[in-house]
Amino acid sequence: VKMIMATNRPDVLDPALLRPGRLDRKIEIPLPNEQARMEILKIHAAGIAKHGEIDYEAVVKLAE
């Protein structure tokens, strides 16, 4: 049996899930840095109708 689990709140996981022998691997993906957040925002904003210019840098700074 293969399982893939994901959470953004590892602090609330039941300790029984993390006991030795339960999981083969634990892969942690860190939060994106400022440049990555900028690229993510531009990708997701590309298909949205916008009025005027958007200061992406200001939006990225708010997401820190």
N, C-alpha and C positions, 0 to 999 in steps of 0.2 A: 504494500500500500504506500503510495506517495501522496504527500500533502504539502501544500504551500500555504503558509499563514502569513498574514500581514497585520500590522497595527501601527498606529501613530501614538499609542499610549502604552509603551512597554511596562511602565510603572504599575499598571493595574492588572497585569497578567497574573493568573493563578500560579503560584510557585510550583504546583504539581506539574504544570506543563514544561517547566524548565529543569526538572530533575535529570540527572545523568541517564543517558540511554533513551530518552524520549525524542530528542531531535538530533539529527545528524549534523546539521549546520545551522549557524545563525549568521545571516548576512545583514549588516546594517548599512543603510544608505543615508549619508548625512544630508542636512538641509542644503539647498542650493545657495551659492554665494551670490553677490550682487550682480555680476555679469550673467550668470545662469538665470536669475530671476528676471532680468531684462529680456533675455531671449524667450523665456517661457511666456512672459506677458505679451511680447510682440506677436508670437505665434498665435496665441489665443485671441488677441484683439484684431487679427488680420481680417477675419470674416464678419466683423461687427461694423454696422454703420456708425460713423462718428461725426460729430459736428465740431469742426475746428481742429486745432492741433492738440495732441495729448503730450504732456510732459512725463514721459515714461520714467525718467530718472527720479522725479519727485514721487511717483507712485511706488517705485522700487524701494526708495528710502523709507516709505511708510510701512513696508512689509518686513522690515528688519526685526 
